[in-house]
Amino acid sequence: MPPCHGIKRVPNRYPSMFESITRSWGIVRKSFGVLMGEKQLLAFPALSGLAMLVLLASFIVPVFVLGENVLLIPLLFIFYFASYFVVIFFNSALVHAVGEKAGNRQVSLGGSLAFASSRVFSIAGWAVFSATVGLILGIIRSQARNRGLGGMVASLAASVIGAAWSFATFLVVPVMVFENVGPIAALKRSVELLKSTWSEQVWGGFSISGIFLLLYLPAIGLGILLAFLGQFAILLPALILYAALVFVLQGAVEGIFTAELYKYAATGEAAVFKDELEPGKISG
């Protein structure tokens, strides 16, 4: 997937809801197809998940020891920053790998990780922005608990702001990867692109969430049944492994979808599947 410097995609009309749903579902379906044809893409969310487990384990004891100490806030910021950095780093590597496949180049785990490493300062900068927003919203939600109607309003406001932030920043990673810009420019570009593709993001997000909710349900149902029967520990390792596999699969599909939505937003065509599609259209 080539860089899209300077490309300004302006749709000539507003798509109908049916067109948006059809197009977003097409991108989601093709994202699964790309993953099935390039299974090593699963390595990026797997590595991200492992790194997050190590990070979480390293912070549990300090947070528990500090309790309500004033030093807890800077410690939490460090944790937020490290967490976002890990996620953004491996997402950047995944998006780069999708771009390599789109360009009919060999996908290399090491090559994409090296690429992400070359953008480490941009990644760290965006991690600082994300950690700051995440920590502020977390503090608001924490302080809003047990504070009556005012607390409910504050918590709701934090949720709305958090949702708007997630929406506006959806394409920040592919913008940084393909356009080689800093965090602030990437945020502005993400907002600009999503003005014309917000419906695809919404419907695509709902589609992916729905699909993986269905995949999680068997493990949840079986876990509840085994707990009710007092036999939960017997299949606990298998349930954890299944949930981990679904988590990795979801992370890969979401990363591919993000990269493909960026390309569609920037140029009006889906580059990963350009041999199958007319510009601006997703085949059914």
Kinemage of the C-alpha trace (Angstrom):
@kinemage 1
@onewidth
@group {chain A} dominant
@subgroup {mainchain}
@vectorlist {calphas} color= white
{ca met a 1} P 0.000 0.000 0.000
{ca pro a 2} L 1.829 3.113 -1.185
{ca pro a 3} L 1.961 6.313 0.834
{ca cys a 4} L -0.882 8.730 0.214
{ca his a 5} L 0.849 12.074 0.648
{ca gly a 6} L -1.321 14.974 -0.396
{ca ile a 7} L -4.246 12.865 -1.578
{ca lys a 8} L -7.540 14.498 -0.733
{ca arg a 9} L -10.517 12.236 -1.285
{ca val a 10} L -13.788 14.173 -1.473
{ca pro a 11} L -16.817 12.004 -2.199
{ca asn a 12} L -19.116 13.415 -4.860
{ca arg a 13} L -22.239 12.390 -2.944
{ca tyr a 14} L -23.327 11.025 0.401
{ca pro a 15} L -23.773 7.249 0.301
{ca ser a 16} L -27.011 5.685 1.451
{ca met a 17} L -27.096 3.597 4.595
{ca phe a 18} L -27.378 0.452 2.492
{ca glu a 19} L -24.306 1.419 0.467
{ca ser a 20} L -22.313 2.150 3.624
{ca ile a 21} L -23.300 -1.135 5.261
{ca thr a 22} L -22.534 -3.094 2.089
{ca arg a 23} L -19.172 -1.398 1.627
{ca ser a 24} L -18.118 -1.746 5.280
{ca trp a 25} L -19.158 -5.402 5.380
{ca gly a 26} L -17.207 -5.979 2.182
{ca ile a 27} L -14.064 -4.539 3.766
{ca val a 28} L -14.583 -6.640 6.899
{ca arg a 29} L -15.111 -9.821 4.880
{ca lys a 30} L -12.065 -9.167 2.747
{ca ser a 31} L -10.027 -8.425 5.885
{ca phe a 32} L -10.706 -11.973 7.023
{ca gly a 33} L -9.664 -13.147 3.580
{ca val a 34} L -6.344 -11.320 3.761
{ca leu a 35} L -5.650 -12.841 7.169
{ca met a 36} L -6.419 -16.337 5.940
{ca gly a 37} L -3.967 -15.803 3.098
{ca glu a 38} L -1.271 -14.272 5.320
{ca lys a 39} L -1.527 -15.985 8.689
{ca gln a 40} L 1.761 -14.583 9.968
{ca leu a 41} L -0.133 -11.313 10.523
{ca leu a 42} L -1.450 -13.011 13.668
{ca ala a 43} L 2.023 -12.647 15.163
{ca phe a 44} L 1.627 -8.894 15.713
{ca pro a 45} L -1.426 -8.961 18.031
{ca ala a 46} L 0.028 -12.057 19.705
{ca leu a 47} L 3.272 -10.245 20.514
{ca ser a 48} L 1.304 -7.200 21.624
{ca gly a 49} L -0.788 -9.323 23.992
{ca leu a 50} L 2.272 -11.010 25.490
{ca ala a 51} L 3.994 -7.664 26.002
{ca met a 52} L 0.879 -6.309 27.714
{ca leu a 53} L 0.778 -9.273 30.099
{ca val a 54} L 4.405 -8.677 31.082
{ca leu a 55} L 3.729 -4.969 31.501
{ca leu a 56} L 0.643 -5.581 33.631
{ca ala a 57} L 2.494 -8.052 35.848
{ca ser a 58} L 5.299 -5.553 36.405
{ca phe a 59} L 2.888 -2.828 37.604
{ca ile a 60} L 0.567 -4.855 39.838
{ca val a 61} L 2.788 -4.830 42.937
{ca pro a 62} L 3.774 -1.107 42.812
{ca val a 63} L 0.125 -0.048 42.357
{ca phe a 64} L -0.986 -2.291 45.213
{ca val a 65} L 1.763 -0.963 47.512
{ca leu a 66} L 1.068 2.701 46.764
{ca gly a 67} L -2.693 2.454 47.289
{ca glu a 68} L -4.078 6.000 47.522
{ca asn a 69} L -0.611 7.580 47.702
{ca val a 70} L -0.118 10.754 45.665
{ca leu a 71} L 2.601 8.961 43.696
{ca leu a 72} L -0.060 6.679 42.237
{ca ile a 73} L -1.038 9.206 39.544
{ca pro a 74} L 2.427 9.520 37.930
{ca leu a 75} L 2.805 5.737 38.191
{ca leu a 76} L -0.539 5.281 36.432
{ca phe a 77} L 0.541 7.711 33.719
{ca ile a 78} L 3.687 5.666 33.144
{ca phe a 79} L 1.564 2.530 32.923
{ca tyr a 80} L -0.881 4.178 30.504
{ca phe a 81} L 2.008 5.435 28.368
{ca ala a 82} L 3.751 2.053 28.282
{ca ser a 83} L 0.480 0.274 27.470
{ca tyr a 84} L -0.394 2.612 24.622
{ca phe a 85} L 3.155 2.479 23.303
{ca val a 86} L 3.052 -1.325 23.113
{ca val a 87} L -0.327 -1.370 21.363
{ca ile a 88} L 0.552 1.411 18.905
{ca phe a 89} L 3.965 -0.102 18.122
{ca phe a 90} L 2.609 -3.516 17.150
{ca asn a 91} L -0.394 -2.002 15.373
{ca ser a 92} L 2.018 0.084 13.313
{ca ala a 93} L 3.966 -3.044 12.410
{ca leu a 94} L 0.740 -4.826 11.448
{ca val a 95} L -0.494 -1.944 9.287
{ca his a 96} L 2.901 -1.801 7.567
{ca ala a 97} L 2.703 -5.536 6.851
{ca val a 98} L -0.756 -5.052 5.300
{ca gly a 99} L 0.717 -2.323 3.117
{ca glu a 100} L 3.492 -4.677 2.012
{ca lys a 101} L 0.921 -7.266 0.982
{ca ala a 102} L -1.063 -4.627 -0.892
{ca gly a 103} L 2.076 -3.782 -2.843
{ca asn a 104} L 2.638 -7.456 -3.695
{ca arg a 105} L 5.798 -7.452 -1.625
{ca gln a 106} L 6.806 -10.244 0.717
{ca val a 107} L 5.401 -9.792 4.202
{ca ser a 108} L 8.188 -10.002 6.765
{ca leu a 109} L 7.637 -10.070 10.516
{ca gly a 110} L 11.136 -8.742 11.154
{ca gly a 111} L 10.859 -6.118 8.418
{ca ser a 112} L 7.599 -4.715 9.763
{ca leu a 113} L 8.902 -4.659 13.338
{ca ala a 114} L 11.998 -2.844 12.068
{ca phe a 115} L 9.741 -0.339 10.303
{ca ala a 116} L 7.813 0.306 13.516
{ca ser a 117} L 11.129 0.796 15.304
{ca ser a 118} L 12.084 3.438 12.742
{ca arg a 119} L 8.945 5.390 13.709
{ca val a 120} L 9.499 5.013 17.441
{ca phe a 121} L 9.489 8.763 18.170
{ca ser a 122} L 6.159 9.321 16.427
{ca ile a 123} L 4.767 6.268 18.201
{ca ala a 124} L 6.004 7.534 21.568
{ca gly a 125} L 4.548 10.976 20.874
{ca trp a 126} L 1.125 9.536 20.090
{ca ala a 127} L 1.368 7.290 23.162
{ca val a 128} L 1.856 10.414 25.311
{ca phe a 129} L -1.291 12.021 23.844
{ca ser a 130} L -3.297 8.809 24.282
{ca ala a 131} L -2.041 8.222 27.819
{ca thr a 132} L -2.889 11.783 28.860
{ca val a 133} L -6.446 11.561 27.551
{ca gly a 134} L -6.903 8.055 28.953
{ca leu a 135} L -5.644 9.001 32.405
{ca ile a 136} L -7.795 12.143 32.605
{ca leu a 137} L -10.926 10.234 31.607
{ca gly a 138} L -10.041 7.467 34.053
{ca ile a 139} L -9.652 9.962 36.919
{ca ile a 140} L -13.007 11.571 36.055
{ca arg a 141} L -14.757 8.193 36.099
{ca ser a 142} L -13.049 7.229 39.347
{ca gln a 143} L -13.969 10.483 41.075
{ca ala a 144} L -17.545 10.282 39.776
{ca arg a 145} L -18.321 7.056 41.629
{ca asn a 146} L -20.773 7.308 44.508
{ca arg a 147} L -21.364 11.032 43.909
{ca gly a 148} L -25.044 10.955 43.083
{ca leu a 149} L -26.533 12.656 40.062
{ca gly a 150} L -23.478 14.879 39.520
{ca gly a 151} L -21.254 11.839 39.446
{ca met a 152} L -23.528 10.125 36.926
{ca val a 153} L -23.418 13.178 34.670
{ca ala a 154} L -19.621 13.386 34.928
{ca ser a 155} L -19.254 9.672 34.182
{ca leu a 156} L -21.565 9.958 31.194
{ca ala a 157} L -19.651 12.975 29.906
{ca ala a 158} L -16.369 11.079 30.239
{ca ser a 159} L -17.840 8.157 28.296
{ca val a 160} L -19.055 10.438 25.511
{ca ile a 161} L -15.698 12.199 25.294
{ca gly a 162} L -13.912 8.845 25.283
{ca ala a 163} L -16.087 7.547 22.451
{ca ala a 164} L -15.543 10.730 20.422
{ca trp a 165} L -11.779 10.488 20.996
{ca ser a 166} L -11.700 6.855 19.864
{ca phe a 167} L -13.695 7.748 16.771
{ca ala a 168} L -11.552 10.747 15.842
{ca thr a 169} L -8.281 8.851 16.317
{ca phe a 170} L -9.310 5.674 14.493
{ca leu a 171} L -7.008 6.262 11.510
{ca val a 172} L -4.083 7.874 13.332
{ca val a 173} L -1.852 4.777 13.162
{ca pro a 174} L -2.212 4.138 9.394
{ca val a 175} L -1.754 7.863 8.747
{ca met a 176} L 1.531 7.837 10.698
{ca val a 177} L 2.614 4.648 8.921
{ca phe a 178} L 1.793 5.612 5.333
{ca glu a 179} L 2.156 9.388 5.402
{ca asn a 180} L 5.105 9.600 7.819
{ca val a 181} L 3.742 12.515 9.848
{ca gly a 182} L 3.821 13.328 13.547
{ca pro a 183} L 1.047 12.749 16.087
{ca ile a 184} L -0.685 16.131 15.780
{ca ala a 185} L -0.714 16.081 11.981
{ca ala a 186} L -1.885 12.460 12.076
{ca leu a 187} L -4.794 13.365 14.358
{ca lys a 188} L -5.891 16.203 12.077
{ca arg a 189} L -5.618 13.942 9.033
{ca ser a 190} L -7.573 11.162 10.770
{ca val a 191} L -10.439 13.548 11.540
{ca glu a 192} L -10.369 14.853 7.965
{ca leu a 193} L -10.525 11.362 6.440
{ca leu a 194} L -13.246 10.110 8.740
{ca lys a 195} L -15.570 12.928 7.739
{ca ser a 196} L -16.193 11.007 4.526
{ca thr a 197} L -16.009 7.451 5.907
{ca trp a 198} L -17.546 7.659 9.380
{ca ser a 199} L -20.409 5.357 8.398
{ca glu a 200} L -17.997 2.675 7.154
{ca gln a 201} L -16.122 2.892 10.432
{ca val a 202} L -19.308 2.576 12.481
{ca trp a 203} L -20.821 -0.302 10.527
{ca gly a 204} L -17.475 -2.055 10.143
{ca gly a 205} L -16.824 -1.751 13.869
{ca phe a 206} L -20.254 -3.134 14.692
{ca ser a 207} L -19.708 -6.007 12.274
{ca ile a 208} L -16.348 -7.006 13.729
{ca ser a 209} L -17.578 -6.662 17.314
{ca gly a 210} L -20.639 -8.763 16.542
{ca ile a 211} L -18.653 -11.500 14.850
{ca phe a 212} L -16.187 -11.833 17.700
{ca leu a 213} L -18.880 -11.601 20.346
{ca leu a 214} L -20.365 -14.714 18.775
{ca leu a 215} L -16.947 -16.369 18.912
{ca tyr a 216} L -16.521 -15.504 22.593
{ca leu a 217} L -19.992 -16.705 23.590
{ca pro a 218} L -19.213 -20.472 23.558
{ca ala a 219} L -16.324 -19.985 25.998
{ca ile a 220} L -18.412 -17.692 28.223
{ca gly a 221} L -21.365 -20.072 28.227
{ca leu a 222} L -19.232 -23.122 28.902
{ca gly a 223} L -17.378 -21.292 31.665
{ca ile a 224} L -20.637 -20.329 33.384
{ca leu a 225} L -21.942 -23.881 33.084
{ca leu a 226} L -18.758 -25.406 34.517
{ca ala a 227} L -18.717 -22.870 37.362
{ca phe a 228} L -22.328 -23.762 38.173
{ca leu a 229} L -21.393 -27.459 38.223
{ca gly a 230} L -18.284 -26.779 40.304
{ca gln a 231} L -16.000 -28.084 37.558
{ca phe a 232} L -14.644 -24.773 36.269
{ca ala a 233} L -10.984 -25.572 36.992
{ca ile a 234} L -11.035 -28.665 34.785
{ca leu a 235} L -11.250 -26.804 31.468
{ca leu a 236} L -9.905 -23.444 32.620
{ca pro a 237} L -6.612 -23.748 30.635
{ca ala a 238} L -8.531 -24.671 27.470
{ca leu a 239} L -10.951 -21.762 27.936
{ca ile a 240} L -8.075 -19.330 28.435
{ca leu a 241} L -6.319 -20.634 25.330
{ca tyr a 242} L -9.483 -20.337 23.253
{ca ala a 243} L -10.134 -16.782 24.458
{ca ala a 244} L -6.507 -15.863 23.715
{ca leu a 245} L -6.764 -17.213 20.175
{ca val a 246} L -9.979 -15.264 19.539
{ca phe a 247} L -8.324 -12.129 20.979
{ca val a 248} L -5.358 -12.493 18.610
{ca leu a 249} L -7.623 -13.142 15.640
{ca gln a 250} L -9.722 -10.078 16.462
{ca gly a 251} L -6.645 -7.873 16.805
{ca ala a 252} L -5.366 -8.944 13.401
{ca val a 253} L -8.704 -8.418 11.650
{ca glu a 254} L -9.158 -4.992 13.253
{ca gly a 255} L -5.665 -3.957 12.164
{ca ile a 256} L -6.293 -5.042 8.569
{ca phe a 257} L -9.663 -3.286 8.567
{ca thr a 258} L -8.075 -0.070 9.838
{ca ala a 259} L -5.412 -0.121 7.130
{ca glu a 260} L -7.959 -0.833 4.423
{ca leu a 261} L -10.396 1.819 5.643
{ca tyr a 262} L -7.548 4.340 5.585
{ca lys a 263} L -6.760 3.484 1.978
{ca tyr a 264} L -10.399 3.767 0.997
{ca ala a 265} L -10.749 7.092 2.836
{ca ala a 266} L -7.581 8.489 1.250
{ca thr a 267} L -8.011 7.336 -2.346
{ca gly a 268} L -11.521 5.957 -2.753
{ca glu a 269} L -10.322 2.444 -3.491
{ca ala a 270} L -9.373 -0.608 -1.472
{ca ala a 271} L -5.786 -1.316 -2.425
{ca val a 272} L -5.384 -4.718 -0.776
{ca phe a 273} L -8.077 -6.051 -3.071
{ca lys a 274} L -7.500 -3.796 -6.076
{ca asp a 275} L -7.336 -6.752 -8.438
{ca glu a 276} L -10.942 -7.575 -7.516
{ca leu a 277} L -12.446 -4.108 -7.220
{ca glu a 278} L -13.322 -1.066 -9.210
{ca pro a 279} L -12.158 2.203 -7.605
{ca gly a 280} L -14.334 3.159 -4.686
{ca lys a 281} L -16.246 -0.130 -4.621
{ca ile a 282} L -16.048 -3.192 -2.466
{ca ser a 283} L -17.199 -6.406 -4.056
{ca gly a 284} L -19.789 -8.417 -2.224
